[in-house]
């Protein structure tokens, strides 16, 4: 899942700004995307992720800064001469052409013979699992099939970078999960750099080597999925990716290797500096975050491996394999959410039940 | 009583309410279009009389023989089709860039204003617009006066009026909005991401236009072509007013037969033959372009 060490940069984005009139859509974007990487731009709608993708594709000019692809400055290079291909959100399948003609659209200037081109088209269709669909009219395809045609049409040109603009958002849940896995396999198979735009944090976590989380035209955090999930550098990133509980606390003392906290309801504890990814040094009122799965309900005879507290079940949400509980921890103002895997010997608890809960200072994240 | 139950169900069905809705325009169309058309076809097979008995109710194909045998009619048909084709060509070629401009360049909130401006010529009667062209192109018209005044010519140009060229120019102007609208609608329907996809796949803007925009606009172009071609073949006001002797078209002959020579059967036969010519050309045109009309979602 982590980026290949000493990977060579494929795309360099240097202090890119984009204005639409007075609207500042991209506010100083800096990022290096490595060759062969599956990179995602994640953020809510209007955060500039699609704009950034379109500037890489060459559909939008940038107001300042530079975009380099494979070491070459893309300034003034039109979309049709960039080594990128795009899978559009609407798929943009040409309705007047057949599947074959769509896939072979970009091969007009290819010097190969018609027979060789036809073979390349057949191979591209096979790669996306559409063998035998070549002569179908494009408008007679389902959403998932259109998506595959769009992929084949882009990949047949062997681009250096494949750009995917929310490619899965129009598919139903099952199809989306299938396509996620297929995209990952396909990316490993062809070894092309993929840049995916998505607003779906789960999709980004599942598919990406690294993710840039964007808010309001800026990259808030750029990290691999695990770091992003475990050590979000701001409350905003933490809330956008998954669920995070926040509890007020105080920094009591701070040394190079230790931060001593007093967390509401949980008491005094020590954490490592890495658990404060936002950086900075501040004493006094802070907030402490932890994910639902880092709290564990203790059943009869179980002991906490680290720390323990008491709480009352305030809400039960049953999900089949999981149960989510909102728990009122003793001494904490607001209920916190915790999740438990439903396994034999762990009955789902009822509302109002008093229970012991295990937690660990190692799972806390400090936000200043 | 099963029958009345069935009838009751029918009057409450969706199909019934559909028939009720379309019947007024349907009846109107039958009375105003179908009936006269039938009358013309019947007339064309009757015998022309004289005096009190203008039309003798006797079946004959003599009108068709006479109509087709007359070299003047044949010349007029050829000229009419030629003029219509030229008008259609000129109109569609001129209309396309305008429709393209409105669809692709004009900002969305300004589009309806542009369409509104294009319909302004309809505010004046067709006849007045034709007369205006007479004023522009006439012997002592705007063009000639201007050129004379500037000293570019010594005597008024005669070739700009009362000929086939003037008919084509006038008709092309009159029918331009009819051509712009269907092309505009077809262009509006094109998903803009298709054009980006064309460029993304390595084509220049010009090639993307040829490979994506134009084929997708073809249904509109075909519609525009038929909308202009079909009525211009039968136009008689414009050739009458600006055509001069060698600008007369087949419609003027039909008018002559009906209103001046009082020969309804022959006039009807010429009309029917004209309809057949227009129908056949339109059909051939549609067949030649049928690949553009196949189901595009």
Interface residues (C-beta under 8 A of the other chain):
Chain A: X57 X58 X59 X78 X79 X80 X81 X84 X85 X86 X88 X89 X90 X92 X94 X95 X96 X105 X106 X108 X109 X137 X139 X153 X154 X157
Chain B: X191 X193 X194 X196 X197 X198 X199 X200 X201 X202 X203 X204 X207 X211 X212 X215 X216 X292 X294 X295 X296 X297
